[in-house]
Amino acid sequence: MESSPPTRPIKIIRHAEIPLPDGIILSAQIWLPEDAELNPVPAILEYLPYRKRDGTADRDALNHPYVAAHGYACVRVDMRGTGDSEGVLLGEYLKQEQDDALEILAWIEQQPWSTGKVGIIGISWGGFNGLQIAARRPPQLKAVISLCSTDDRYNDDIHFMGGCLLLDKFYWGSTMFSIAPTPPDPKLVGDKWRDLWLGRLEQGGLYMVEWHQRQRRDEFYRHGSICEDYAAIECPTFLVGGWMDGYTNPIFRMLEHLKCPRKALIGPWAHKYPNFAMPGPQIGFLQECLRWWDKWLKGIETGVMDDPQLISYLQDTVPPRTHYKERPGRWVADPSWPSPNVSSKTLKLSVGRLDGKGGAGDERLSISSPMTVGLAAGKWCPYGLEADEPDDQRAEAGGSLIFETDVISEPFDMLGAPVVRLRIASDKQNAFVAAVLSEVLPDGSATRMTYGLLNLTHREGHVDLKPLEPGRFYDVMLKLNYCGQRVGKGSKIRLAISSSYWPIVWPSPEKATLTLETAGCSLDLPLRTPSQQDAALRPFEPAVNGEPLKKTTLRAPSSRYTIAKDIVTGEVVMHREADDGKYRYDDIDWQFGAATRRDYTIHPDDPLSARAENRFRKEYGREGLDLAIEGWSRMTVTATELHLSARLDAWENGNRVFGHDYEFKIPRDHL
């Protein structure tokens, strides 16, 4: 059914001031119909720390004008202490962040262009806080669209995976260290801009120090994790993600446990909006948003709630690549999750084999992986814009225990989370296990379908941790990441077990040897049978986007990504450089440039050789105003501690206005 009526001319308010009770003023950019004060409209809030003036400006231009032209006020707000909003940002997902959001919603309700009904949309941080704000039940909030988000900040975010310490905790902490101390635009905030900037520089934004100090699932992670009380969310919620993204697992949990009206959409995408994400196919996601908003904010019956609860993309067999522009496959429909279309098939592990029989009861297999197993894993959370997806898994086979099926005679589909059960022992008190599930093509290449990790000291949970008794066998379970995948005729399924997975996670303090008793080991596959609803699915409309911003290129972008081994020392370095270029946004005469460099280094035989370093430079200004920050952060490990160090410098028109060194030592807690 037709959603919103034909488009309306829109206008842009570049800097709307939202006063908070403590005197802080937040800055919003608003796209809305020109006649909205005569004909009020519902509002769509996007609430982020990533700088609307430049950081998300290009993306905002692709999304918000289209929706505004269909009769909405799209309100993009810089969070407290970021972009052109006053104050200092003290961390992520704080109660202050939610409190401010409630004030924003109340402010929107009072505007002459507003009907008082509000929806929240956001991806990643904005997807997180959309759910968190919904759990506060503000009366103005009528619906949410949450992309690439989580219900559990400990288990499915940048912090931990199966109790293993993700390098993304350091990487994203380094990224926020480069965002939090950035300046506002003097043209918008006036003479106080320098004081605002210096306040941010003094604070520094080294949130990752507390992140690394918090190693168990305590109140820090429980705050903002809606899995603590799913019933708190009552407004309709649309969950969106992609198989290449790092945040797919929560979608299935939220579908199962939320009680509010809910839908989910999972495509082949990485960490981007589906109207321009890769891998493709891109879809008319903005049109899907309008169907959702029109239903819940305007009362127009669009048929969106008649769609199946879960629409997902089953990916076809492909050769391994570190970047796909598009993944072949097909859309399928499931009425609920868990789905009646999915059942489990169990395969047993024996020497080199995966089948329904298993082997002799006394089979024992051991592995002590080189620390470099995992270099073909890609990034924990790919963005789909560089070579950040998994490479050929043949590179990992020599450092893993390998179990394979016979050649598949007929293709079959998987939808869900494969489960690996192991009877396992370690010769060290601290160890983790990685399980990687791949499709081995007829030419021998191996495409990773999914993987999972478990810190074995977390085998009974993430609060009461227990060291391993060396030599003792434990029965453990690894729930691998959810996947939607067709396994093709002529392929094999491979399960690879290893004791390292760098640089997805930091190594254990000692090089452990793991031993499996295969009689107690199995793999459960979530097999999906076709549904009549699959063929009846309404096709998505073609992707549409708003007009790109007018920009002048001042420095062209460039990138470089290498993995190099020093043949003399044996040291291996993963090196990534990304110069995003420098541009002038012509309509607002504002310049922005950014460049980063990352180096992850390890020796195959030494877990304590692991180190990570991130360097960045950010540039802002216009003619007569040249602002820059530059910094680095570094992390190394000992058997008992994590060592974090950092440096931050800032310049105004070539003069250094700030410089500070940071150094921290953090005890390891069963890592």
LUMRO-652505 format. One line per field, with one value per residue (C-alpha): residue in three letters; x, y, z. Coordinates in steps of 0.25 Angstrom, whole numbers, plus 5000, padded with zeros to 4 digits. Example, Ala and Ser with C-alpha at 12.3 -4.5 7.8 and 13.67 -1.06 7.14 Angstrom:
LUMRO-652505
residu: (ALA,SER) .
x: (5049,5055) .
y: (4982,4996) .
z: (5031,5029) .
This chain:
LUMRO-652505
residu: (MET,GLU,SER,SER,PRO,PRO,THR,ARG,PRO,ILE,LYS,ILE,ILE,ARG,HIS,ALA,GLU,ILE,PRO,LEU,PRO,ASP,GLY,ILE,ILE,LEU,SER,ALA,GLN,ILE,TRP,LEU,PRO,GLU,ASP,ALA,GLU,LEU,ASN,PRO,VAL,PRO,ALA,ILE,LEU,GLU,TYR,LEU,PRO,TYR,ARG,LYS,ARG,ASP,GLY,THR,ALA,ASP,ARG,ASP,ALA,LEU,ASN,HIS,PRO,TYR,VAL,ALA,ALA,HIS,GLY,TYR,ALA,CYS,VAL,ARG,VAL,ASP,MET,ARG,GLY,THR,GLY,ASP,SER,GLU,GLY,VAL,LEU,LEU,GLY,GLU,TYR,LEU,LYS,GLN,GLU,GLN,ASP,ASP,ALA,LEU,GLU,ILE,LEU,ALA,TRP,ILE,GLU,GLN,GLN,PRO,TRP,SER,THR,GLY,LYS,VAL,GLY,ILE,ILE,GLY,ILE,SER,TRP,GLY,GLY,PHE,ASN,GLY,LEU,GLN,ILE,ALA,ALA,ARG,ARG,PRO,PRO,GLN,LEU,LYS,ALA,VAL,ILE,SER,LEU,CYS,SER,THR,ASP,ASP,ARG,TYR,ASN,ASP,ASP,ILE,HIS,PHE,MET,GLY,GLY,CYS,LEU,LEU,LEU,ASP,LYS,PHE,TYR,TRP,GLY,SER,THR,MET,PHE,SER,ILE,ALA,PRO,THR,PRO,PRO,ASP,PRO,LYS,LEU,VAL,GLY,ASP,LYS,TRP,ARG,ASP,LEU,TRP,LEU,GLY,ARG,LEU,GLU,GLN,GLY,GLY,LEU,TYR,MET,VAL,GLU,TRP,HIS,GLN,ARG,GLN,ARG,ARG,ASP,GLU,PHE,TYR,ARG,HIS,GLY,SER,ILE,CYS,GLU,ASP,TYR,ALA,ALA,ILE,GLU,CYS,PRO,THR,PHE,LEU,VAL,GLY,GLY,TRP,MET,ASP,GLY,TYR,THR,ASN,PRO,ILE,PHE,ARG,MET,LEU,GLU,HIS,LEU,LYS,CYS,PRO,ARG,LYS,ALA,LEU,ILE,GLY,PRO,TRP,ALA,HIS,LYS,TYR,PRO,ASN,PHE,ALA,MET,PRO,GLY,PRO,GLN,ILE,GLY,PHE,LEU,GLN,GLU,CYS,LEU,ARG,TRP,TRP,ASP,LYS,TRP,LEU,LYS,GLY,ILE,GLU,THR,GLY,VAL,MET,ASP,ASP,PRO,GLN,LEU,ILE,SER,TYR,LEU,GLN,ASP,THR,VAL,PRO,PRO,ARG,THR,HIS,TYR,LYS,GLU,ARG,PRO,GLY,ARG,TRP,VAL,ALA,ASP,PRO,SER,TRP,PRO,SER,PRO,ASN,VAL,SER,SER,LYS,THR,LEU,LYS,LEU,SER,VAL,GLY,ARG,LEU,ASP,GLY,LYS,GLY,GLY,ALA,GLY,ASP,GLU,ARG,LEU,SER,ILE,SER,SER,PRO,MET,THR,VAL,GLY,LEU,ALA,ALA,GLY,LYS,TRP,CYS,PRO,TYR,GLY,LEU,GLU,ALA,ASP,GLU,PRO,ASP,ASP,GLN,ARG,ALA,GLU,ALA,GLY,GLY,SER,LEU,ILE,PHE,GLU,THR,ASP,VAL,ILE,SER,GLU,PRO,PHE,ASP,MET,LEU,GLY,ALA,PRO,VAL,VAL,ARG,LEU,ARG,ILE,ALA,SER,ASP,LYS,GLN,ASN,ALA,PHE,VAL,ALA,ALA,VAL,LEU,SER,GLU,VAL,LEU,PRO,ASP,GLY,SER,ALA,THR,ARG,MET,THR,TYR,GLY,LEU,LEU,ASN,LEU,THR,HIS,ARG,GLU,GLY,HIS,VAL,ASP,LEU,LYS,PRO,LEU,GLU,PRO,GLY,ARG,PHE,TYR,ASP,VAL,MET,LEU,LYS,LEU,ASN,TYR,CYS,GLY,GLN,ARG,VAL,GLY,LYS,GLY,SER,LYS,ILE,ARG,LEU,ALA,ILE,SER,SER,SER,TYR,TRP,PRO,ILE,VAL,TRP,PRO,SER,PRO,GLU,LYS,ALA,THR,LEU,THR,LEU,GLU,THR,ALA,GLY,CYS,SER,LEU,ASP,LEU,PRO,LEU,ARG,THR,PRO,SER,GLN,GLN,ASP,ALA,ALA,LEU,ARG,PRO,PHE,GLU,PRO,ALA,VAL,ASN,GLY,GLU,PRO,LEU,LYS,LYS,THR,THR,LEU,ARG,ALA,PRO,SER,SER,ARG,TYR,THR,ILE,ALA,LYS,ASP,ILE,VAL,THR,GLY,GLU,VAL,VAL,MET,HIS,ARG,GLU,ALA,ASP,ASP,GLY,LYS,TYR,ARG,TYR,ASP,ASP,ILE,ASP,TRP,GLN,PHE,GLY,ALA,ALA,THR,ARG,ARG,ASP,TYR,THR,ILE,HIS,PRO,ASP,ASP,PRO,LEU,SER,ALA,ARG,ALA,GLU,ASN,ARG,PHE,ARG,LYS,GLU,TYR,GLY,ARG,GLU,GLY,LEU,ASP,LEU,ALA,ILE,GLU,GLY,TRP,SER,ARG,MET,THR,VAL,THR,ALA,THR,GLU,LEU,HIS,LEU,SER,ALA,ARG,LEU,ASP,ALA,TRP,GLU,ASN,GLY,ASN,ARG,VAL,PHE,GLY,HIS,ASP,TYR,GLU,PHE,LYS,ILE,PRO,ARG,ASP,HIS,LEU) .
x: (5000,5005,5012,5014,5008,5017,5029,5029,5039,5049,5058,5070,5072,5087,5088,5076,5079,5073,5075,5076,5073,5087,5090,5097,5092,5092,5093,5083,5082,5068,5062,5047,5036,5036,5021,5023,5019,5006,5005,5012,5019,5025,5040,5051,5063,5077,5086,5101,5115,5120,5119,5108,5116,5126,5127,5114,5110,5111,5103,5093,5091,5088,5077,5070,5066,5058,5050,5048,5042,5032,5026,5036,5045,5058,5066,5081,5086,5101,5102,5107,5122,5122,5122,5115,5108,5113,5119,5129,5126,5130,5128,5118,5104,5104,5091,5094,5093,5079,5074,5078,5071,5058,5060,5062,5049,5041,5047,5043,5029,5028,5033,5022,5026,5024,5012,5018,5020,5035,5043,5057,5067,5081,5093,5103,5104,5091,5085,5089,5084,5071,5068,5073,5064,5052,5054,5052,5038,5037,5023,5027,5035,5025,5035,5050,5058,5071,5082,5095,5093,5093,5084,5097,5109,5118,5116,5112,5120,5134,5138,5138,5134,5132,5140,5152,5158,5155,5165,5153,5153,5166,5163,5150,5155,5166,5156,5148,5161,5162,5147,5144,5155,5151,5146,5133,5131,5133,5123,5112,5115,5122,5134,5132,5137,5152,5148,5139,5150,5160,5151,5150,5165,5167,5157,5164,5154,5162,5150,5157,5165,5152,5147,5160,5159,5145,5148,5136,5121,5118,5109,5117,5112,5099,5095,5090,5088,5074,5075,5074,5059,5054,5040,5044,5043,5029,5029,5030,5044,5050,5063,5073,5087,5096,5103,5116,5114,5119,5105,5096,5094,5086,5075,5071,5071,5063,5053,5051,5050,5044,5029,5027,5022,5035,5041,5055,5063,5077,5084,5098,5103,5114,5113,5105,5091,5085,5082,5097,5104,5113,5113,5101,5090,5086,5071,5061,5063,5058,5045,5044,5047,5035,5026,5030,5029,5016,5010,5014,5015,5004,4994,4995,4993,5005,5004,5018,5013,5007,5021,5028,5035,5048,5053,5067,5077,5082,5096,5100,5114,5125,5140,5148,5150,5154,5144,5131,5123,5111,5108,5099,5087,5072,5062,5055,5043,5041,5029,5036,5049,5052,5047,5038,5046,5059,5064,5077,5086,5098,5111,5122,5136,5147,5161,5160,5145,5131,5120,5109,5117,5129,5141,5147,5145,5160,5163,5171,5176,5185,5188,5197,5194,5204,5200,5197,5185,5174,5181,5172,5160,5158,5152,5143,5133,5135,5130,5130,5138,5152,5159,5153,5146,5151,5162,5164,5164,5174,5184,5179,5178,5193,5191,5178,5171,5163,5150,5143,5131,5130,5127,5113,5104,5092,5092,5086,5083,5087,5080,5084,5095,5104,5108,5121,5122,5136,5142,5155,5167,5178,5192,5191,5182,5178,5174,5163,5158,5154,5144,5143,5133,5136,5131,5143,5140,5144,5157,5161,5159,5151,5141,5138,5123,5124,5133,5132,5142,5142,5151,5151,5152,5139,5133,5122,5119,5126,5125,5130,5143,5150,5165,5167,5172,5184,5181,5166,5156,5144,5131,5128,5119,5122,5111,5116,5112,5098,5099,5090,5097,5095,5105,5107,5108,5122,5127,5131,5129,5141,5142,5155,5159,5171,5177,5179,5172,5180,5177,5162,5166,5178,5186,5185,5198,5204,5205,5195,5193,5179,5174,5161,5154,5147,5136,5131,5131,5120,5115,5100,5096,5083,5077,5066,5055,5049,5036,5024,5026,5039,5033,5022,5031,5029,5041,5049,5049,5062,5071,5070,5078,5078,5087,5102,5108,5116,5130,5144,5155,5167,5175,5171,5168,5178,5179,5189,5187,5198,5202,5218,5227,5241,5248,5260,5252,5239,5231,5218,5212,5198,5198,5187,5187,5175,5176,5161,5166,5163,5150,5143,5128,5124,5111,5116,5131,5136,5148,5151,5162,5166,5176,5179,5190,5189,5200,5197,5210,5212,5222,5217,5223,5221,5208,5214,5220,5206,5205,5195,5197,5188,5192,5183,5182,5169,5168,5157,5155,5153,5161,5168,5166,5174,5171,5177,5179,5189,5191,5195,5191,5198,5195,5205,5203,5211,5207,5200,5197,5191,5199,5193,5200,5195,5199,5190,5194,5186,5189,5182,5188,5201,5203,5202,5191,5191,5200,5198,5204,5196,5201,5193,5196,5184,5184,5179,5167,5167,5170) .
y: (5000,5014,5020,5035,5044,5051,5058,5072,5083,5083,5093,5091,5097,5096,5099,5098,5100,5090,5095,5085,5087,5088,5100,5092,5094,5083,5086,5079,5080,5078,5075,5077,5081,5096,5097,5088,5100,5101,5085,5079,5066,5054,5055,5045,5046,5042,5044,5042,5046,5046,5061,5064,5076,5066,5052,5047,5059,5051,5039,5049,5055,5042,5038,5050,5059,5047,5044,5059,5061,5050,5058,5057,5065,5058,5063,5060,5063,5064,5058,5066,5069,5065,5073,5086,5083,5088,5080,5068,5054,5045,5031,5023,5019,5027,5030,5045,5041,5035,5047,5057,5049,5050,5065,5065,5057,5067,5079,5073,5071,5086,5091,5097,5088,5075,5066,5061,5047,5043,5031,5028,5023,5019,5010,5005,5015,5021,5007,5004,5017,5016,5003,5008,5021,5012,5004,5018,5018,5033,5037,5044,5031,5023,5014,5010,5006,5000,4996,4988,4989,4980,4975,4971,4980,4970,4958,4965,4978,4982,4977,4962,4950,4937,4944,4946,4961,4967,4976,4984,4989,4995,4999,5006,5012,5018,5023,5030,5036,5043,5047,5052,5063,5070,5085,5091,5100,5115,5120,5112,5113,5127,5132,5120,5110,5110,5108,5096,5090,5092,5085,5073,5072,5072,5061,5053,5043,5031,5022,5010,5010,5007,4998,4989,4990,4984,4970,4963,4965,4975,4986,4994,4985,4982,4997,4999,4984,4983,4968,4971,4974,4972,4975,4990,4992,4994,5003,4995,4992,4989,4982,4982,4976,4969,4955,4963,4972,4969,4971,4960,4951,4961,4962,4947,4948,4961,4955,4943,4951,4965,4965,4978,4978,4975,4972,4968,4969,4963,4965,4962,4975,4980,4991,5001,5006,4996,5006,5008,4996,4986,4975,4977,4975,4989,4991,5002,5003,5017,5013,5002,5012,5020,5008,5006,5021,5023,5012,5016,5031,5034,5023,5020,5005,5001,4986,4986,4977,4967,4964,4952,4955,4951,4954,4949,4947,4933,4935,4925,4919,4928,4927,4934,4949,4960,4969,4966,4977,4967,4954,4945,4939,4940,4946,4936,4938,4932,4935,4936,4933,4922,4918,4905,4904,4902,4888,4883,4873,4867,4863,4856,4859,4848,4849,4858,4855,4861,4851,4845,4833,4839,4831,4822,4826,4827,4837,4849,4861,4872,4886,4897,4908,4918,4932,4936,4927,4937,4947,4942,4945,4960,4970,4967,4977,4980,4992,4987,4998,4992,4978,4975,4962,4948,4943,4929,4920,4910,4920,4916,4901,4897,4903,4897,4883,4880,4872,4871,4865,4856,4864,4869,4862,4872,4887,4891,4903,4908,4919,4921,4918,4906,4900,4893,4884,4880,4871,4879,4880,4890,4889,4903,4910,4921,4917,4919,4912,4917,4909,4913,4907,4908,4903,4896,4898,4887,4895,4894,4909,4911,4922,4925,4924,4927,4925,4926,4927,4923,4927,4914,4921,4927,4913,4915,4929,4943,4947,4935,4932,4919,4915,4902,4890,4886,4872,4872,4870,4879,4879,4892,4899,4909,4916,4921,4934,4933,4931,4930,4921,4911,4900,4896,4883,4878,4886,4881,4886,4889,4891,4897,4897,4906,4912,4926,4936,4948,4960,4957,4954,4956,4943,4936,4939,4926,4917,4906,4892,4888,4873,4868,4855,4853,4844,4856,4866,4870,4880,4884,4891,4899,4894,4902,4896,4904,4911,4915,4929,4930,4931,4940,4951,4965,4969,4981,4994,4999,5007,5022,5032,5047,5056,5055,5068,5077,5076,5081,5071,5077,5064,5051,5039,5027,5014,5002,4989,4979,4966,4965,4955,4958,4945,4948,4950,4943,4955,4957,4971,4974,4989,4997,5012,5020,5034,5038,5051,5065,5073,5086,5085,5096,5100,5103,5106,5096,5087,5073,5063,5050,5040,5027,5017,5003,4993,4979,4972,4958,4946,4933,4926,4937,4942,4953,4959,4964,4979,4988,5003,5013,5027,5038,5052,5061,5074,5085,5099,5109,5121,5127,5116,5103,5093,5080,5068,5057,5045,5031,5020,5007,4994,4983,4971,4964,4951,4958,4972,4980,4993,5005,5017,5029,5043,5055,5068,5080,5092,5105,5112,5104,5107,5096,5098,5085,5073,5061,5047,5036,5023,5012,4998,4989,4975,4963,4956,4942,4947) .
z: (5000,4997,5009,5010,5000,4989,4993,4999,4998,5010,5017,5026,5040,5041,5056,5065,5080,5090,5104,5116,5130,5135,5125,5114,5100,5090,5075,5065,5049,5045,5031,5030,5020,5017,5022,5034,5044,5036,5035,5046,5044,5053,5056,5054,5064,5061,5073,5072,5076,5062,5058,5049,5043,5037,5043,5038,5029,5016,5021,5027,5013,5007,5018,5024,5013,5006,5019,5022,5008,5011,5023,5034,5042,5043,5055,5056,5069,5074,5088,5100,5098,5083,5070,5072,5086,5099,5110,5111,5107,5118,5112,5104,5108,5121,5128,5125,5110,5112,5122,5111,5100,5109,5109,5094,5092,5101,5093,5080,5085,5088,5074,5065,5054,5062,5064,5077,5071,5070,5065,5067,5056,5058,5054,5064,5075,5070,5069,5084,5090,5082,5089,5102,5101,5097,5110,5118,5112,5108,5104,5091,5086,5077,5069,5067,5056,5061,5052,5055,5070,5083,5094,5102,5104,5109,5100,5087,5086,5084,5098,5098,5090,5099,5110,5101,5100,5086,5080,5076,5090,5088,5073,5076,5089,5080,5070,5081,5086,5072,5073,5087,5087,5074,5073,5070,5058,5063,5053,5060,5075,5075,5084,5094,5084,5089,5103,5099,5091,5102,5112,5102,5101,5116,5117,5106,5103,5107,5111,5107,5121,5128,5118,5120,5135,5134,5130,5137,5133,5144,5146,5136,5125,5130,5129,5115,5112,5109,5111,5126,5124,5110,5115,5118,5103,5099,5086,5072,5069,5055,5056,5044,5042,5032,5032,5030,5042,5056,5062,5056,5068,5076,5066,5068,5083,5082,5073,5082,5095,5092,5094,5087,5072,5065,5051,5047,5034,5031,5018,5013,5018,5026,5036,5028,5024,5014,5004,5001,5009,5003,5000,4992,4988,4993,4995,4996,5011,5012,5006,5017,5027,5022,5023,5037,5041,5034,5041,5055,5054,5044,5046,5031,5028,5020,5022,5029,5040,5030,5026,5032,5045,5040,5026,5023,5012,5010,5003,4992,4991,4987,4987,4998,4996,5006,4999,4992,4984,4984,4990,4982,4989,4991,5002,5011,5021,5035,5043,5056,5063,5067,5053,5050,5037,5045,5051,5056,5050,5059,5053,5061,5061,5059,5054,5042,5040,5042,5040,5048,5053,5061,5064,5074,5089,5092,5081,5086,5078,5082,5076,5080,5070,5065,5070,5055,5053,5051,5042,5031,5039,5034,5044,5056,5050,5035,5029,5015,5009,5009,5010,5024,5021,5023,5014,5009,5021,5015,5022,5035,5034,5037,5051,5054,5057,5044,5043,5029,5024,5011,4998,4999,4989,4990,4994,5007,5015,5029,5037,5051,5061,5059,5072,5075,5087,5092,5102,5104,5113,5114,5119,5125,5135,5125,5110,5100,5088,5074,5065,5050,5041,5026,5013,5005,4990,4980,4977,4991,4995,5008,5011,5025,5028,5043,5056,5071,5083,5097,5108,5116,5129,5126,5123,5135,5132,5131,5146,5155,5147,5149,5145,5138,5145,5135,5129,5133,5123,5122,5114,5108,5097,5087,5080,5067,5061,5054,5039,5027,5016,5005,5005,4990,4983,4982,4994,5008,5022,5030,5045,5050,5064,5069,5082,5076,5068,5066,5063,5066,5081,5090,5093,5106,5115,5112,5099,5102,5097,5096,5095,5090,5094,5081,5087,5094,5082,5072,5063,5062,5049,5048,5035,5028,5020,5009,5013,5004,5010,5002,4989,4993,4999,4993,4986,4991,4983,4977,4986,4987,4994,4995,4987,4992,4998,4989,4993,4988,4990,4996,4998,4991,5000,4999,5007,5009,5016,5017,5025,5026,5032,5036,5032,5041,5054,5050,5055,5047,5045,5040,5035,5031,5026,5023,5019,5017,5010,5013,5007,5008,5010,5000,5005,5019,5016,5026,5024,5030,5028,5035,5034,5042,5043,5051,5053,5060,5063,5068,5068,5065,5077,5087,5092,5101,5088,5084,5082,5076,5072,5066,5061,5056,5051,5049,5043,5043,5040,5028,5023,5034,5044,5044,5055,5057,5067,5066,5075,5077,5086,5089,5096,5100,5110,5121,5127,5138,5133,5121,5118,5111,5107,5099,5094,5090,5083,5078,5069,5066,5053,5055,5070,5080,5090,5097,5099,5109,5111,5117,5124,5130,5136,5137,5144,5135,5141,5135,5121) .
